[in-house]
Amino acid sequence: MRWKFAYAIGFHPWEDTDQAFHRTLASLLEREEEGREPPYGRALDVGTGSAIWGIELAKRGWEVTGVDFVPKALERGRERVRAAGVEMNLVRGDVTRLTAAEVGSGFRLILDTGTFHDFDIERQRGMARSLDALASDDATVLLLCWPRRLRPLIRGVSREEVEAAFTGWQVTDVKPSCFKLPPPLEWVLRPDEHWYRLRRA
């Protein structure tokens, strides 16, 4: 598994984001929080890695559970959670079979910062079914996706694949993430990420 190897050798450039990316994500979260006071409800950070975005959710006033299958990433995540002084539950599990991971249910916000777009069609649909079963009736799903095209490492996904996997959900918005990688990764991988916002149809 390349993600296990990446964390084992300390290679995780996706954790090093700039302020433009932060502002874009913050604007999406503000939309979900508008008109409410914290605590905002349960949030699930899918493919949490070392928990950097789950921690941000917890700081904002969400009750956060993060799930990932890479032990090294979760170890880093627990260290980050302790250092941040926030409450966040970290669980090891397969995001295509979350019921087995016992992460709970009733999630009002589901955040994925780069898991879904790397799966093949079968696993995409498995992940979508898994999230559908755990989401509240008024839930929002935020997917960070690279477009589907030939490139090393990341498969990418099309809007049609997102919609085919999340049956019973509607894509309400697609917005650029403003994510950039440092050279030479920027030149090789050519990121063109977008946020997909989904709500129950």
Secondary structure, DSSP 8 states (H G I E B T S, - for coil): -HHHHHHHTT--GGG---HHHHHHHHHHHHHHHTT--S---EEEEET-TT-HHHHHHHHHT-EEEEEES-HHHHHHHHHHHHHHT--EEEEE--TT-HHHHT--S-EEEEEESSSGGGS-HHHHHHHHHHHHHHEEEEEEEEEEE-BSS--SS---B-HHHHHHHSTTEEEEEEEE------TTHHHHH----EEEEEEE-
